[in-house]
Every structure is written in C-alpha cells, then in structure tokens.
Amino acid sequence: MTERLSDVMARIGSVRQLSSVIGAMRGIAAARAREARERVEGVRAYARTVGAAIGQALAFVEGGAGAPHNGRDGHLVIALCA
C-alpha cells in the first residue's frame, strides 16, 4: 500500500510540473498573440499602399493615360524596398 501511495504522490508531482509548463507556454502564446495584434494594423496599411502602387503601375503599363510605349511588351518589374 505504501508503494502505491508513493506512486500516486509521484504522479501528482509530475502533473503539477506539467501544469506549470503548460501555464508558462500559455503565457508565452498570449504575449506573442498580443504583439501580433499590435502589429497587424501596420501590416494592413503597408498592404494597402503596395496594392495601390501595383494597381497604378499596372494601369500605366496596360495603356492607361499617358503610358509611354517603350518597345517592350508584357514585362513589368516592381521593386519593394524597406
């Protein structure tokens, strides 16, 4: 009986340690999620700007108003730099 009790006590200790690890992992995940939420609006603003720039470039190349003809067909290079 004593052996069984010590096994149960050991398992309880293991479960408590595992619970501590899981709690720490949840805390880390919450911090990372909060950081991502703080940055998402900046990413969205950047995406809107890039999307608008690509739209303007495509309109220009596809014969939009004032599009010059440079003898090249079908190639457009858009470089995004930070």
N, CA, C and O of each residue as an XYZ file, in Angstrom:
328
protein
N       0.812     -1.195      0.000
C       0.000      0.000      0.000
C       0.858      1.264      0.000
O       0.541      2.241     -0.678
N       1.946      1.231      0.768
C       2.842      2.381      0.838
C       3.463      2.665     -0.531
O       3.633      3.817     -0.928
N       3.796      1.586     -1.240
C       4.376      1.740     -2.581
C       3.374      2.409     -3.524
O       3.751      3.258     -4.332
N       2.146      2.042     -3.428
C       1.099      2.627     -4.262
C       0.922      4.114     -3.946
O       0.756      4.935     -4.849
N       0.961      4.443     -2.676
C       0.823      5.831     -2.260
C       1.980      6.671     -2.801
O       1.768      7.790     -3.270
N       3.185      6.147     -2.739
C       4.334      6.895     -3.251
C       4.237      7.068     -4.765
O       4.638      8.104     -5.294
N       3.703      6.055     -5.477
C       3.488      6.190     -6.927
C       2.480      7.295     -7.232
O       2.680      8.103     -8.138
N       1.409      7.315     -6.469
C       0.381      8.341     -6.666
C       0.958      9.722     -6.363
O       0.697     10.673     -7.099
N       1.719      9.840     -5.315
C       2.332     11.121     -4.949
C       3.304     11.586     -6.045
O       3.358     12.770     -6.375
N       4.056     10.653     -6.593
C       4.993     10.996     -7.664
C       4.241     11.480     -8.904
O       4.650     12.442     -9.555
N       3.157     10.813     -9.215
C       2.350     11.227    -10.370
C       1.726     12.601    -10.150
O       1.668     13.416    -11.071
N       1.269     12.852     -8.956
C       0.704     14.169     -8.639
C       1.771     15.246     -8.830
O       1.486     16.313     -9.375
N       2.975     14.977     -8.390
C       4.078     15.919     -8.586
C       4.362     16.152    -10.054
O       4.604     17.285    -10.471
N       4.336     15.082    -10.847
C       4.569     15.207    -12.287
C       3.475     16.032    -12.949
O       3.751     16.858    -13.820
N       2.251     15.809    -12.540
C       1.129     16.564    -13.101
C       1.253     18.043    -12.751
O       0.970     18.901    -13.587
N       1.663     18.343    -11.554
C       1.839     19.749    -11.152
C       2.955     20.415    -11.967
O       2.825     21.567    -12.383
N       4.043     19.685    -12.190
C       5.128     20.231    -13.013
C       4.651     20.471    -14.437
O       4.940     21.509    -15.032
N       3.918     19.502    -14.980
C       3.379     19.651    -16.328
C       2.427     20.832    -16.392
O       2.435     21.582    -17.368
N       1.617     21.004    -15.378
C       0.698     22.131    -15.319
C       1.459     23.455    -15.324
O       1.031     24.416    -15.964
N       2.575     23.507    -14.621
C       3.400     24.720    -14.600
C       3.963     25.019    -15.982
O       3.970     26.168    -16.425
N       4.433     23.985    -16.655
C       4.979     24.154    -18.014
C       3.884     24.644    -18.963
O       4.110     25.554    -19.760
N       2.717     24.049    -18.876
C       1.603     24.448    -19.739
C       1.207     25.900    -19.457
O       0.924     26.655    -20.387
N       1.185     26.285    -18.206
C       0.878     27.674    -17.851
C       1.886     28.642    -18.444
O       1.512     29.702    -18.944
N       3.157     28.286    -18.392
C       4.202     29.136    -18.978
C       4.037     29.226    -20.492
O       4.191     30.298    -21.077
N       3.728     28.111    -21.113
C       3.537     28.106    -22.569
C       2.335     28.972    -22.957
O       2.385     29.684    -23.960
N       1.275     28.915    -22.183
C       0.108     29.766    -22.448
C       0.469     31.240    -22.314
O       0.025     32.065    -23.112
N       1.259     31.568    -21.325
C       1.693     32.952    -21.139
C       2.505     33.446    -22.321
O       2.303     34.563    -22.798
N       3.422     32.617    -22.794
C       4.236     32.984    -23.959
C       3.349     33.164    -25.181
O       3.515     34.127    -25.931
N       2.410     32.249    -25.389
C       1.498     32.344    -26.532
C       0.656     33.611    -26.452
O       0.437     34.267    -27.470
N       0.187     33.962    -25.277
C      -0.616     35.174    -25.108
C       0.204     36.422    -25.430
O      -0.296     37.351    -26.064
N       1.448     36.442    -24.997
C       2.315     37.592    -25.286
C       2.570     37.718    -26.785
O       2.546     38.820    -27.332
N       2.809     36.605    -27.437
C       3.039     36.641    -28.890
C       1.779     37.053    -29.645
O       1.860     37.797    -30.622
N       0.634     36.584    -29.208
C      -0.629     36.966    -29.849
C      -0.882     38.462    -29.679
O      -1.314     39.128    -30.620
N      -0.618     38.988    -28.498
C      -0.794     40.423    -28.243
C       0.133     41.240    -29.142
O      -0.279     42.248    -29.716
N       1.372     40.804    -29.256
C       2.337     41.506    -30.110
C       1.881     41.489    -31.568
O       1.992     42.499    -32.263
N       1.373     40.360    -32.031
C       0.889     40.256    -33.413
C      -0.298     41.186    -33.636
O      -0.373     41.852    -34.668
N      -1.227     41.241    -32.684
C      -2.385     42.132    -32.820
C      -1.948     43.593    -32.872
O      -2.552     44.392    -33.587
N      -0.912     43.948    -32.127
C      -0.410     45.323    -32.141
C       0.195     45.690    -33.496
O       0.164     46.856    -33.890
N       0.735     44.724    -34.197
C       1.417     44.999    -35.461
C       0.531     44.845    -36.687
O       0.915     45.274    -37.775
N      -0.631     44.251    -36.544
C      -1.438     43.919    -37.714
C      -1.916     45.164    -38.467
O      -2.005     45.123    -39.694
N      -2.223     46.253    -37.790
C      -2.687     47.449    -38.490
C      -1.583     48.028    -39.370
O      -1.859     48.501    -40.473
N      -0.351     47.999    -38.904
C       0.773     48.456    -39.730
C       0.948     47.600    -40.970
O       1.234     48.111    -42.052
N       0.775     46.304    -40.810
C       0.880     45.390    -41.953
C      -0.236     45.675    -42.954
O      -0.005     45.676    -44.163
N      -1.441     45.916    -42.453
C      -2.570     46.223    -43.339
C      -2.345     47.530    -44.097
O      -2.647     47.615    -45.287
N      -1.821     48.539    -43.421
C      -1.537     49.820    -44.079
C      -0.486     49.629    -45.179
O      -0.614     50.188    -46.268
N       0.540     48.847    -44.890
C       1.575     48.568    -45.886
C       0.979     47.828    -47.078
O       1.292     48.139    -48.227
N       0.116     46.846    -46.802
C      -0.514     46.083    -47.882
C      -1.391     46.982    -48.748
O      -1.404     46.829    -49.970
N      -2.125     47.921    -48.140
C      -2.948     48.855    -48.921
C      -2.080     49.711    -49.820
O      -2.409     49.927    -50.987
N      -0.970     50.201    -49.282
C      -0.067     51.051    -50.061
C       0.536     50.284    -51.228
O       0.579     50.785    -52.351
N       1.001     49.074    -50.962
C       1.591     48.249    -52.022
C       0.537     47.904    -53.065
O       0.818     47.953    -54.263
N      -0.668     47.557    -52.632
C      -1.744     47.241    -53.568
C      -2.081     48.417    -54.458
O      -2.271     48.247    -55.662
N      -2.159     49.600    -53.889
C      -2.441     50.797    -54.684
C      -1.319     51.065    -55.675
O      -1.581     51.418    -56.825
N      -0.077     50.904    -55.245
C       1.063     51.133    -56.138
C       1.064     50.137    -57.296
O       1.320     50.515    -58.440
N       0.782     48.881    -57.008
C       0.728     47.874    -58.073
C      -0.410     48.197    -59.028
O      -0.246     48.077    -60.242
N      -1.558     48.603    -58.505
C      -2.685     48.975    -59.360
C      -2.341     50.134    -60.279
O      -2.679     50.113    -61.462
N      -1.669     51.146    -59.742
C      -1.263     52.285    -60.566
C      -0.249     51.871    -61.623
O      -0.327     52.304    -62.773
N       0.683     51.046    -61.237
C       1.702     50.598    -62.202
C       1.069     49.773    -63.317
O       1.413     49.945    -64.486
N       0.159     48.890    -62.970
C      -0.497     48.073    -63.990
C      -1.348     48.919    -64.924
O      -1.366     48.677    -66.131
N      -2.050     49.905    -64.386
C      -2.850     50.791    -65.227
C      -1.949     51.565    -66.178
O      -2.307     51.790    -67.334
N      -0.809     51.961    -65.704
C       0.142     52.716    -66.519
C       0.690     51.850    -67.651
O       0.765     52.295    -68.796
N       1.069     50.620    -67.333
C       1.662     49.718    -68.318
C       0.633     49.223    -69.324
O       0.948     49.060    -70.503
N      -0.597     48.982    -68.870
C      -1.611     48.418    -69.746
C      -2.250     49.468    -70.640
O      -3.323     49.227    -71.193
N      -1.625     50.615    -70.795
C      -2.125     51.615    -71.732
C      -2.987     52.671    -71.096
O      -3.827     53.282    -71.757
N      -2.781     52.888    -69.811
C      -3.523     53.939    -69.135
C      -3.115     55.293    -69.692
O      -2.209     55.380    -70.521
N      -3.764     56.323    -69.253
C      -3.493     57.677    -69.743
C      -2.027     58.028    -69.560
O      -1.474     57.885    -68.469
N      -1.416     58.478    -70.612
C      -0.035     58.918    -70.557
C       0.993     57.812    -70.542
O       2.170     58.068    -70.290
N       0.573     56.581    -70.809
C       1.523     55.465    -70.800
C       2.415     55.535    -72.030
O       1.920     55.469    -73.155
N       3.708     55.666    -71.837
C       4.614     55.717    -72.994
C       4.821     54.324    -73.573
O       4.736     53.326    -72.858
N       5.086     54.267    -74.843
C       5.398     52.984    -75.472
C       6.916     52.900    -75.567
O       7.548     53.729    -76.223
N       7.491     51.914    -74.923
C       8.949     51.824    -74.894
C       9.465     50.648    -75.707
O      10.646     50.314    -75.612
N       8.624     50.018    -76.492
C       9.064     48.911    -77.329
C       9.094     47.577    -76.622
O       9.423     46.567    -77.245
N       8.768     47.536    -75.358
C       8.749     46.277    -74.609
C       7.299     45.895    -74.343
O       6.462     46.745    -74.039
N       7.027     44.636    -74.459
C       5.659     44.169    -74.234
C       5.618     43.150    -73.105
O       6.426     42.223    -73.068
N       4.681     43.323    -72.193
C       4.377     42.296    -71.203
C       5.315     42.162    -70.029
O       5.231     41.160    -69.319
N       6.195     43.094    -69.780
C       7.118     42.970    -68.641
C       6.992     44.191    -67.745
O       7.023     45.337    -68.194
N       6.852     43.904    -66.490
C       6.794     44.962    -65.502
C       7.568     44.477    -64.276
O       7.337     43.371    -63.787
N       8.461     45.289    -63.797
C       9.203     44.950    -62.589
C       8.821     45.951    -61.511
O       8.942     47.161    -61.703
N       8.364     45.441    -60.382
C       8.031     46.291    -59.252
C       8.973     45.898    -58.116
O       8.965     44.755    -57.659
N       9.767     46.836    -57.674
C      10.703     46.573    -56.582
C      10.158     47.205    -55.299
O       9.877     48.403    -55.255
N      10.017     46.397    -54.275
C       9.551     46.879    -52.978
C      10.740     46.882    -52.023
O      11.371     45.851    -51.791
N      11.027     48.037    -51.483
C      12.199     48.167    -50.608
C      11.775     48.734    -49.267
O      10.843     49.534    -49.178
N      12.459     48.317    -48.249
C      12.171     48.853    -46.916
C      13.355     49.690    -46.460
O      13.334     50.242    -45.361
